[in-house]
Every structure is written in structure tokens, then in C-alpha cells.
Amino acid sequence: MEQRYNDFGSFLHRIFPFKVQKISVNAGFTCPNRDGTKGLGGCTYCNNQTFNPGYCRTEKSVSEQLDEGIRFFARKYPTMKYLAYFQAYTNTYGELEALKRKYEEAITFPNVAGLIIGTRPDCMPDELADYLVELSRRTFLLVEYGLESMLDRTLERINRGHTVAEAEDTVRRTAARGIYTGAHIILGLPGESREDILHHAAALSALPLTTLKLHQLQLIRQTQMAKEYANHPEQFRLYTAEEYIELVTDLMEQLPPAFVMDRFVSQSPKEWLIAPDWGLKNYEFTTKLNRRLAERNTWQGRYWGIFPKTA
């Protein structure tokens, strides 16, 4: 099938002469939105227990988690290399030397070819960014920022603890240092219309991003948002898989062709998920999305630079 968007696998293939696989690592970080620095309780949608594979436990070292994760894949793909993915919570939130030790432990582990560091845009001090420049000269490095929305009213509603302006500044500062820079956006947050979501495309397109990860809103047990949904379900717009595919297609048409589309959906464990439950694996969703792009004869960047007015 004809490729109609700039996919993450092809991006990695251009960089590495071998196959690579992400291995999630829980390095025991917390979040300024949980420990009282910015707030308490975290973002209203967040339950980090949905993010991690079973081997990601903070009582295990970075090396132990990598070893267990790699052994799982190595049985089937003995020549594969790996990207250590610091995913849970805020992976740049800590004392600089402690952060360095964790990152260096990961990149020196056998068959690890690079790092992906997930974090918040308000947790990238200049001294850490300077170190990451040096690190990126030695190994593959992608810093992925959870932006979640490009509307301040939404960020306030979900208790995010930072502004759009802060996010934009951090993305620009990181990319200006020559570091691969990614963003993560949630589609379907409460209070956001289709027009609001397409506004995200305009705002994101103005940023020097390497990668973009899209996720549908998922309502997760034991979160503040789950309580809000139980009390006021009328405030939420939960998309069907088909509706979400149309939304993603509309959004991608507005994005620069150079943006690497990392992911389109998230899969939370069924025992934690309230809604929506589409019953689709990531590859099944991607197949449906590719089919719809072909049916509409459209592609990423088709209308780049021509944005609808925000309602």
C-alpha cells in the first residue's frame, strides 16, 4: 500500500542500518505536578500504571529492566538493537548527576543504540539541555515532550501545570541545540471541539518538531477525569474508532510533511480502561487509517499552511 504519511519506522530505518525496538524503562522518577512543586494529584487523566510493561518496576535497576525487556525480543530477533525509552512520569525531573547516571547506564548496556526520554516542557533546565547536546553526539537521542493540548484553557482544566507558551519555548530551545525533538498530543480532551483540535495542527506546525505522537483520550480508572466523567458524561466527546480515524486524517492533512508520525493511538490495559474500548491493536488501527487515507486519496501535508479558523 502506498505510504501516505511520514512514519516512524522509516525514520529509524534512515538512521540505523539495523532494526531497533523501544524498551520501556521506569527509572523511578516522579512529577512536579504530583510532589507539590507545581501541584498535587497529577494531570486529571493520568494513571501511570497503564504505561509500563510488567518488567518495569522501580525496585529493578535500569540495567535489570533493559535486560529483561531485551531478552523478551532477542529470542525472536537476535540481531535487533534497542532504544531505552524512559517513559513513566517525568524523566528529566531530578538532580543533574543522578539523571546522568541513569542515562549513561542505559546507553552503555549491550545492544542499546540510543535513548528516548519522555518528559514535560517545564522540566528542561539549560544545564540538562547542554548535557543532552553532548549525549546526542555520542548516541541517538529523542526528547519527547508531553504537550497534550495547544490551548491554555484545556491545560488548566486537566491540571497540566504549564502553559502553551512554556511548551513552545522549550521545544524551540531543544531543537535549536540539534536534538531530535518530539511532541505528544491527546485528541478528545474535554471541552475541545473538532475545530479546536485542528487548531492544534496550526500551532504544532509552527514548531521545529522531529516527531509527533497522537493519542485518543482514554478514560482510566482511579483518575480525577474518571470521576468527572461519572458525574458529567455530557462534557465528554468519546470518538468511535471510525470517527477518530477521520479526525486524525483531517489533522494530518494540515501537518508539515516533514513531521514524523510516531503513533496514532494508545492501548491501555483492559482492566484499567473505562472507555473508549475499540478492541483494536495498534497495527490494526494503522491498517484502517491507511485504508481510509487511500479511500480519500489524501496524505500528510495535503493542506499544510491552509488552516481553518478556530471557533
C-alpha beads as a LAMMPS data file, in Angstrom:
LAMMPS data file: protein, C-alpha beads

311 atoms
310 bonds

1 atom types
1 bond types

-500.0 500.0 xlo xhi
-500.0 500.0 ylo yhi
-500.0 500.0 zlo zhi

Masses

1 110.0

Atoms # bond

1 1 1 0.000 0.000 0.000
2 1 1 1.253 3.477 -0.892
3 1 1 2.734 5.308 2.121
4 1 1 0.711 8.461 2.714
5 1 1 2.427 9.785 5.835
6 1 1 5.942 10.077 7.220
7 1 1 6.099 7.073 9.531
8 1 1 8.392 6.455 12.500
9 1 1 9.690 3.122 11.245
10 1 1 11.020 4.700 8.055
11 1 1 12.600 7.485 10.101
12 1 1 14.505 4.931 12.184
13 1 1 15.467 2.978 9.062
14 1 1 17.094 6.115 7.652
15 1 1 19.203 6.439 10.802
16 1 1 20.071 2.850 11.682
17 1 1 21.393 0.074 9.415
18 1 1 19.598 -2.484 11.628
19 1 1 16.188 -2.973 13.203
20 1 1 15.584 -1.214 16.520
21 1 1 12.925 -1.685 19.178
22 1 1 11.886 0.557 22.071
23 1 1 12.352 -0.924 25.544
24 1 1 10.404 0.938 28.234
25 1 1 12.233 1.823 31.437
26 1 1 10.734 3.046 34.714
27 1 1 13.635 4.832 36.353
28 1 1 11.754 5.833 39.495
29 1 1 11.047 9.457 38.642
30 1 1 8.124 11.446 39.955
31 1 1 6.499 14.597 38.570
32 1 1 6.379 18.255 39.704
33 1 1 2.622 18.025 39.303
34 1 1 2.495 15.264 41.912
35 1 1 5.099 16.139 44.529
36 1 1 3.741 19.616 45.278
37 1 1 6.263 21.645 43.261
38 1 1 3.614 22.516 40.681
39 1 1 0.640 20.715 42.143
40 1 1 -0.681 17.540 43.712
41 1 1 -2.524 14.606 42.200
42 1 1 -1.044 14.919 38.727
43 1 1 -2.885 15.553 35.475
44 1 1 -6.549 14.624 35.696
45 1 1 -6.298 11.901 33.025
46 1 1 -3.106 10.258 34.292
47 1 1 -2.589 6.869 35.878
48 1 1 0.988 5.810 35.137
49 1 1 0.212 2.182 35.916
50 1 1 -1.226 1.984 32.396
51 1 1 2.084 2.954 30.744
52 1 1 4.510 0.244 31.706
53 1 1 5.109 -3.395 30.777
54 1 1 5.267 -5.878 33.641
55 1 1 9.069 -5.783 33.863
56 1 1 9.117 -2.004 34.514
57 1 1 9.340 -1.874 38.284
58 1 1 11.219 0.781 40.200
59 1 1 12.809 -1.789 42.506
60 1 1 14.734 -3.008 39.452
61 1 1 17.700 -1.058 38.131
62 1 1 17.770 0.450 34.649
63 1 1 20.067 -2.400 33.564
64 1 1 17.798 -5.083 35.027
65 1 1 14.769 -3.689 33.216
66 1 1 16.663 -3.429 29.944
67 1 1 17.983 -6.959 30.315
68 1 1 14.520 -8.376 30.898
69 1 1 12.962 -6.395 28.064
70 1 1 15.730 -7.250 25.599
71 1 1 15.628 -10.961 26.424
72 1 1 11.934 -10.978 25.511
73 1 1 12.637 -9.679 21.978
74 1 1 16.044 -11.285 21.429
75 1 1 14.601 -14.793 21.278
76 1 1 12.783 -13.909 18.068
77 1 1 15.072 -11.147 16.726
78 1 1 18.666 -11.987 17.710
79 1 1 20.245 -9.181 15.627
80 1 1 17.938 -6.416 16.815
81 1 1 19.216 -3.345 18.682
82 1 1 17.259 -1.301 21.194
83 1 1 16.273 2.193 22.252
84 1 1 15.939 2.663 26.005
85 1 1 12.643 4.515 26.431
86 1 1 12.427 6.460 29.694
87 1 1 8.646 6.691 29.681
88 1 1 6.953 6.747 33.093
89 1 1 6.396 10.113 34.777
90 1 1 8.861 12.984 34.126
91 1 1 12.241 11.630 33.089
92 1 1 14.210 14.873 33.293
93 1 1 12.926 15.763 36.754
94 1 1 15.751 15.231 39.213
95 1 1 19.236 16.206 40.255
96 1 1 21.510 16.515 37.240
97 1 1 24.159 13.993 38.287
98 1 1 21.506 11.411 39.166
99 1 1 19.909 11.886 35.760
100 1 1 23.259 11.474 34.042
101 1 1 23.933 8.201 35.861
102 1 1 20.634 6.709 34.699
103 1 1 21.087 7.802 31.085
104 1 1 24.710 6.625 30.963
105 1 1 23.754 3.284 32.488
106 1 1 21.231 2.824 29.689
107 1 1 23.454 3.754 26.742
108 1 1 26.309 1.534 27.936
109 1 1 24.051 -1.521 28.221
110 1 1 24.798 -4.114 25.496
111 1 1 22.869 -3.651 22.247
112 1 1 21.310 -0.338 23.297
113 1 1 21.615 2.027 20.331
114 1 1 20.081 5.156 21.828
115 1 1 17.629 6.844 24.174
116 1 1 14.129 8.257 24.055
117 1 1 13.357 10.483 27.029
118 1 1 9.749 11.372 27.798
119 1 1 9.236 14.489 29.877
120 1 1 7.320 17.717 30.465
121 1 1 8.191 21.023 28.795
122 1 1 8.636 22.732 32.171
123 1 1 11.373 20.283 33.223
124 1 1 14.261 21.051 30.881
125 1 1 16.774 23.356 32.605
126 1 1 19.591 24.717 30.463
127 1 1 22.311 22.727 32.224
128 1 1 20.492 19.471 31.472
129 1 1 19.852 20.523 27.876
130 1 1 23.567 21.285 27.498
131 1 1 24.436 17.787 28.718
132 1 1 21.896 16.264 26.328
133 1 1 23.621 18.016 23.426
134 1 1 26.838 16.211 24.352
135 1 1 24.939 12.946 24.808
136 1 1 23.274 13.294 21.390
137 1 1 26.714 13.460 19.789
138 1 1 27.510 10.017 21.213
139 1 1 24.235 8.199 20.645
140 1 1 20.771 8.532 19.143
141 1 1 18.625 10.782 21.345
142 1 1 14.986 11.826 21.027
143 1 1 13.426 14.035 23.704
144 1 1 9.647 13.656 23.681
145 1 1 7.580 16.378 25.351
146 1 1 4.059 15.810 26.591
147 1 1 2.296 18.935 25.332
148 1 1 -1.179 17.281 25.392
149 1 1 -3.030 20.371 24.125
150 1 1 -2.188 23.648 22.418
151 1 1 -4.944 25.513 24.284
152 1 1 -4.241 27.074 27.673
153 1 1 -7.840 26.638 28.825
154 1 1 -7.541 22.890 28.278
155 1 1 -4.166 22.692 30.032
156 1 1 -5.696 24.456 33.024
157 1 1 -8.729 22.181 33.037
158 1 1 -6.628 18.991 33.056
159 1 1 -4.325 20.390 35.783
160 1 1 -1.320 20.215 33.486
161 1 1 0.697 22.870 35.323
162 1 1 2.349 24.576 32.348
163 1 1 1.268 26.909 29.553
164 1 1 1.346 26.642 25.775
165 1 1 3.971 29.409 25.689
166 1 1 6.238 27.409 28.014
167 1 1 5.829 24.333 25.827
168 1 1 6.603 26.216 22.620
169 1 1 9.692 27.833 24.139
170 1 1 11.085 24.518 25.388
171 1 1 10.528 22.757 22.070
172 1 1 12.351 25.575 20.270
173 1 1 15.234 25.615 22.766
174 1 1 15.687 21.857 22.470
175 1 1 15.535 21.709 18.683
176 1 1 17.900 24.699 18.410
177 1 1 20.515 22.568 20.182
178 1 1 20.340 19.996 17.400
179 1 1 18.451 17.397 19.460
180 1 1 15.679 15.340 17.875
181 1 1 12.540 16.796 19.465
182 1 1 9.139 15.128 19.707
183 1 1 5.710 16.081 20.997
184 1 1 2.735 14.174 22.339
185 1 1 -0.853 15.403 21.934
186 1 1 -4.102 13.910 23.263
187 1 1 -7.089 14.220 20.934
188 1 1 -10.528 14.482 22.516
189 1 1 -9.787 16.217 25.805
190 1 1 -12.946 17.605 27.448
191 1 1 -14.096 20.943 26.083
192 1 1 -12.221 20.647 22.786
193 1 1 -14.225 20.705 19.548
194 1 1 -13.083 19.412 16.173
195 1 1 -12.154 22.992 15.268
196 1 1 -10.081 23.275 18.448
197 1 1 -8.237 20.085 17.581
198 1 1 -7.477 21.309 14.080
199 1 1 -6.136 24.477 15.714
200 1 1 -3.522 22.210 17.301
201 1 1 -2.248 21.442 13.805
202 1 1 -1.630 25.131 13.129
203 1 1 0.152 25.626 16.447
204 1 1 2.234 22.465 16.125
205 1 1 3.203 23.236 12.544
206 1 1 4.930 26.400 13.731
207 1 1 7.267 24.349 15.930
208 1 1 10.574 22.685 14.912
209 1 1 9.413 19.171 15.752
210 1 1 11.011 15.970 14.535
211 1 1 8.278 13.578 15.687
212 1 1 4.638 13.799 16.700
213 1 1 2.683 11.249 18.684
214 1 1 -1.127 11.371 18.730
215 1 1 -3.284 9.510 21.233
216 1 1 -7.017 9.276 21.659
217 1 1 -8.381 10.333 25.029
218 1 1 -8.816 7.265 27.219
219 1 1 -10.703 7.367 30.481
220 1 1 -8.699 5.407 33.031
221 1 1 -9.820 4.050 36.376
222 1 1 -8.616 5.769 39.551
223 1 1 -8.115 9.149 37.886
224 1 1 -9.743 12.505 38.538
225 1 1 -11.027 12.546 34.978
226 1 1 -12.818 9.236 35.544
227 1 1 -14.691 10.885 38.417
228 1 1 -15.530 13.883 36.221
229 1 1 -16.869 11.559 33.537
230 1 1 -19.022 9.671 36.028
231 1 1 -20.561 12.936 37.242
232 1 1 -20.801 14.795 33.914
233 1 1 -20.581 12.425 30.931
234 1 1 -22.197 15.075 28.725
235 1 1 -18.962 17.095 28.904
236 1 1 -17.001 14.391 27.087
237 1 1 -16.828 13.549 23.384
238 1 1 -15.648 9.951 23.107
239 1 1 -14.878 9.095 19.488
240 1 1 -15.602 5.794 17.824
241 1 1 -12.622 4.293 16.002
242 1 1 -14.081 5.397 12.657
243 1 1 -14.698 8.958 13.884
244 1 1 -11.193 9.135 15.313
245 1 1 -9.686 7.948 12.015
246 1 1 -11.486 10.803 10.243
247 1 1 -10.191 13.273 12.838
248 1 1 -6.601 12.026 12.552
249 1 1 -6.826 12.187 8.767
250 1 1 -8.126 15.761 8.886
251 1 1 -5.335 16.697 11.300
252 1 1 -2.568 15.066 9.268
253 1 1 -3.672 16.894 6.148
254 1 1 -2.773 20.129 7.967
255 1 1 0.634 18.999 9.287
256 1 1 4.027 19.541 7.643
257 1 1 5.113 16.532 5.557
258 1 1 8.448 16.519 7.419
259 1 1 6.860 15.676 10.788
260 1 1 7.497 12.013 11.619
261 1 1 4.251 10.437 12.838
262 1 1 5.340 8.259 15.741
263 1 1 1.988 6.843 16.881
264 1 1 -1.728 7.463 16.450
265 1 1 -3.329 5.554 19.321
266 1 1 -2.651 4.386 22.844
267 1 1 -3.538 0.991 24.274
268 1 1 -4.230 0.892 27.992
269 1 1 -4.729 -2.436 29.766
270 1 1 -8.376 -3.500 29.665
271 1 1 -8.540 -3.762 33.436
272 1 1 -7.796 -0.024 33.701
273 1 1 -9.781 1.247 30.698
274 1 1 -13.269 2.693 31.133
275 1 1 -13.785 3.992 27.586
276 1 1 -13.489 4.008 24.633
277 1 1 -12.738 0.326 24.096
278 1 1 -12.241 -0.159 20.368
279 1 1 -10.779 -3.645 20.572
280 1 1 -8.070 -2.723 18.053
281 1 1 -4.364 -3.368 18.294
282 1 1 -2.039 -0.604 17.093
283 1 1 -1.284 -2.328 13.785
284 1 1 -4.989 -2.937 13.151
285 1 1 -5.739 0.733 13.681
286 1 1 -2.880 1.726 11.363
287 1 1 -4.221 -0.599 8.670
288 1 1 -7.642 1.045 8.920
289 1 1 -6.083 4.511 8.837
290 1 1 -4.023 3.703 5.742
291 1 1 -7.109 2.319 4.034
292 1 1 -9.067 5.489 4.803
293 1 1 -6.263 7.734 3.545
294 1 1 -6.324 5.803 0.283
295 1 1 -10.142 5.997 0.044
296 1 1 -9.996 9.762 0.487
297 1 1 -6.961 9.981 -1.799
298 1 1 -5.247 12.206 0.742
299 1 1 -1.945 12.390 2.584
300 1 1 0.009 14.115 5.351
301 1 1 0.605 17.764 4.458
302 1 1 -2.032 17.972 1.728
303 1 1 -3.367 21.257 3.116
304 1 1 -0.309 22.277 5.104
305 1 1 -0.357 26.023 5.705
306 1 1 -4.078 26.409 4.984
307 1 1 -5.774 26.203 8.358
308 1 1 -9.415 26.541 9.357
309 1 1 -10.306 29.359 11.691
310 1 1 -10.556 28.411 15.343
311 1 1 -14.107 28.540 16.664

Bonds

1 1 1 2
2 1 2 3
3 1 3 4
4 1 4 5
5 1 5 6
6 1 6 7
7 1 7 8
8 1 8 9
9 1 9 10
10 1 10 11
11 1 11 12
12 1 12 13
13 1 13 14
14 1 14 15
15 1 15 16
16 1 16 17
17 1 17 18
18 1 18 19
19 1 19 20
20 1 20 21
21 1 21 22
22 1 22 23
23 1 23 24
24 1 24 25
25 1 25 26
26 1 26 27
27 1 27 28
28 1 28 29
29 1 29 30
30 1 30 31
31 1 31 32
32 1 32 33
33 1 33 34
34 1 34 35
35 1 35 36
36 1 36 37
37 1 37 38
38 1 38 39
39 1 39 40
40 1 40 41
41 1 41 42
42 1 42 43
43 1 43 44
44 1 44 45
45 1 45 46
46 1 46 47
47 1 47 48
48 1 48 49
49 1 49 50
50 1 50 51
51 1 51 52
52 1 52 53
53 1 53 54
54 1 54 55
55 1 55 56
56 1 56 57
57 1 57 58
58 1 58 59
59 1 59 60
60 1 60 61
61 1 61 62
62 1 62 63
63 1 63 64
64 1 64 65
65 1 65 66
66 1 66 67
67 1 67 68
68 1 68 69
69 1 69 70
70 1 70 71
71 1 71 72
72 1 72 73
73 1 73 74
74 1 74 75
75 1 75 76
76 1 76 77
77 1 77 78
78 1 78 79
79 1 79 80
80 1 80 81
81 1 81 82
82 1 82 83
83 1 83 84
84 1 84 85
85 1 85 86
86 1 86 87
87 1 87 88
88 1 88 89
89 1 89 90
90 1 90 91
91 1 91 92
92 1 92 93
93 1 93 94
94 1 94 95
95 1 95 96
96 1 96 97
97 1 97 98
98 1 98 99
99 1 99 100
100 1 100 101
101 1 101 102
102 1 102 103
103 1 103 104
104 1 104 105
105 1 105 106
106 1 106 107
107 1 107 108
108 1 108 109
109 1 109 110
110 1 110 111
111 1 111 112
112 1 112 113
113 1 113 114
114 1 114 115
115 1 115 116
116 1 116 117
117 1 117 118
118 1 118 119
119 1 119 120
120 1 120 121
121 1 121 122
122 1 122 123
123 1 123 124
124 1 124 125
125 1 125 126
126 1 126 127
127 1 127 128
128 1 128 129
129 1 129 130
130 1 130 131
131 1 131 132
132 1 132 133
133 1 133 134
134 1 134 135
135 1 135 136
136 1 136 137
137 1 137 138
138 1 138 139
139 1 139 140
140 1 140 141
141 1 141 142
142 1 142 143
143 1 143 144
144 1 144 145
145 1 145 146
146 1 146 147
147 1 147 148
148 1 148 149
149 1 149 150
150 1 150 151
151 1 151 152
152 1 152 153
153 1 153 154
154 1 154 155
155 1 155 156
156 1 156 157
157 1 157 158
158 1 158 159
159 1 159 160
160 1 160 161
161 1 161 162
162 1 162 163
163 1 163 164
164 1 164 165
165 1 165 166
166 1 166 167
167 1 167 168
168 1 168 169
169 1 169 170
170 1 170 171
171 1 171 172
172 1 172 173
173 1 173 174
174 1 174 175
175 1 175 176
176 1 176 177
177 1 177 178
178 1 178 179
179 1 179 180
180 1 180 181
181 1 181 182
182 1 182 183
183 1 183 184
184 1 184 185
185 1 185 186
186 1 186 187
187 1 187 188
188 1 188 189
189 1 189 190
190 1 190 191
191 1 191 192
192 1 192 193
193 1 193 194
194 1 194 195
195 1 195 196
196 1 196 197
197 1 197 198
198 1 198 199
199 1 199 200
200 1 200 201
201 1 201 202
202 1 202 203
203 1 203 204
204 1 204 205
205 1 205 206
206 1 206 207
207 1 207 208
208 1 208 209
209 1 209 210
210 1 210 211
211 1 211 212
212 1 212 213
213 1 213 214
214 1 214 215
215 1 215 216
216 1 216 217
217 1 217 218
218 1 218 219
219 1 219 220
220 1 220 221
221 1 221 222
222 1 222 223
223 1 223 224
224 1 224 225
225 1 225 226
226 1 226 227
227 1 227 228
228 1 228 229
229 1 229 230
230 1 230 231
231 1 231 232
232 1 232 233
233 1 233 234
234 1 234 235
235 1 235 236
236 1 236 237
237 1 237 238
238 1 238 239
239 1 239 240
240 1 240 241
241 1 241 242
242 1 242 243
243 1 243 244
244 1 244 245
245 1 245 246
246 1 246 247
247 1 247 248
248 1 248 249
249 1 249 250
250 1 250 251
251 1 251 252
252 1 252 253
253 1 253 254
254 1 254 255
255 1 255 256
256 1 256 257
257 1 257 258
258 1 258 259
259 1 259 260
260 1 260 261
261 1 261 262
262 1 262 263
263 1 263 264
264 1 264 265
265 1 265 266
266 1 266 267
267 1 267 268
268 1 268 269
269 1 269 270
270 1 270 271
271 1 271 272
272 1 272 273
273 1 273 274
274 1 274 275
275 1 275 276
276 1 276 277
277 1 277 278
278 1 278 279
279 1 279 280
280 1 280 281
281 1 281 282
282 1 282 283
283 1 283 284
284 1 284 285
285 1 285 286
286 1 286 287
287 1 287 288
288 1 288 289
289 1 289 290
290 1 290 291
291 1 291 292
292 1 292 293
293 1 293 294
294 1 294 295
295 1 295 296
296 1 296 297
297 1 297 298
298 1 298 299
299 1 299 300
300 1 300 301
301 1 301 302
302 1 302 303
303 1 303 304
304 1 304 305
305 1 305 306
306 1 306 307
307 1 307 308
308 1 308 309
309 1 309 310
310 1 310 311
